[in-house]
Each structure stands twice: as structure tokens, then as C-alpha cells.
Amino acid sequence: MANPTGCQDAGRVQRWGAVTDAFLTYADPNRVPSLLEEPPACEFSVLTLNEGWPEDLERFAASLAATSPGASYELLAASNASPDVEAAVRGLAARDGRVRGLFFSQHVGFGAARNAGILQARGRIVIVADTSIEATGDFLSPLAAALAKPSIGMAGNWGLLSGDLRTFHETTEGEVDALQAYCMAFRRADAGAVGLFDPRFKFYRNADIDYSLRWRSKGFRLVATPLPLTRHTHREWESIGEDERERKSRDNFARLLRSWRDRTDLLTGGSGAESVKGVAG
């Protein structure tokens, strides 16, 4: 389907690995080639990652299309070794030329999968999005407005504040210490200097804080801005047992502290009321 508001040449046949039209398939995310040095082909690259809940992807994709019909964007939807999600991506792409697929033939970790998506992004602004969210209005324009200020490195809806890097509190407005990966946006041109997610984060939890602190360490400000987005059940969190998710969360939090425990200088000094991150949160 032709789509004048999507990325240029969205349906072209690419010549990297196992690729057919707008679909790439890899077993190793480290082999996914980078497009970061290429000029932007559209305004936004919206990146999703899903490992078994195609209905969530379809809900998100439908809400994005409905609320931003004239926006110049691509939806780069990654399937983490899920035939059902891959089929959903192919169905979406058949109906909308703005949709591309990145398929992993074996399960890969959160950080490495997210990095592969960032490397393949062709939009001027990259938006890391979780398929548990749903757009109820245009959220692309406010993100672009926030990122129009060069001092702001990342923007999103759900931010975190901390006074000690041990406990974090959620906020949806103002300068923050970290942004949650439900929705985090940044300029693609800055990604090369800042770097990517730490691929050692196999589980998603706290990987977003680590990545946010990378941006803070490069001198960028992070801002939370109210966006027309709704959060639904986070399927990966709900799909694993309490003991396993606490173990994985604790391991990731320990990794976070090993990297940043002495960098309280990066914090804004803000505070909040409800703990949502940390070993027990």
C-alpha cells in the first residue's frame, strides 16, 4: 500500500541477511545492520517489541494510526521468536505501508532486541514504545515539541525521580532522572554519541533506568510530559511467577547499581510519594 506520510521506500527490498521487502529476520540481534548514519527518511520511528501477545500489538498499532493519521512515521514492530506476533506484523504491513517487521528467530534479551530496533530506525525521532500502551490522542507531536530543545535528550510520559538511586518515584510532568520504557523518545542523531541499551539486561525491568542515566551522564536533560496514552496490563510481567520476576528484577537492579551507585550527581534532586522501582518495587 502506498503511503505518502510514511518513511520513504518503506517497502523496498533490502539486502541484509534474510530480508523480504519490509521484513528482516535474524537469529542474532548483534548482526542487525545500523542505519543510524543514513539521513532520516521520516519524522518518527516507533519501535515495539512483543514476544507473544499479538492482540496488544494490534491494539497499539490501530491506536497509533487512528490518532496520528497525517504524521510521517514508521512502525518498526519486532517479534521476539513468536510466530503469532510475526503473523500479526505481516498482516499490519499488508494493510499499512508504514509498518515494517524485525523478526528474531530465537528468543533474545530485552536490551539486545531494543538495540536492534534502534539501529534499524529511519525516523528523525525514535520512540521506544511498549505494546501495553494505547494512544487516545496524538502523542507524537508533543514529543517532537519537547525534543525541539537541544538540551532535552529524552522525553516520555512516565518519568522517575530518585534521591539516592535506590528508590524511584513516578511522575508524569517535569524534569526527571529516568524515563520508563512504556514510552521514551529521543533524536536519532544523538543515539550514536550516547550509545544503546546495555545488552546484559535480558529482562526489561530497570533497563530503562540504566539507559536514561546514560543520557544524563552525557549532559542531556530528561523530561516527562503528559501524553494521551493509557497503560494496560503488562503481559510479560504478568506471565511469569512472582519468585522469578522478583529474582530477575533484583538481578537487574544489582547490575544498575554496579554501574551507577556513585553517580548521584546525575540526579535532579526531585522526590515523589510512591515507590515503583528498586529491588522490592
Order of alpha helices (4+ residues) and beta strands (2+ residues): beta-beta-beta-alpha-beta-alpha-beta-alpha-beta-beta-alpha-beta-beta-beta-beta-beta-beta-alpha-alpha-beta-beta-alpha-alpha-beta
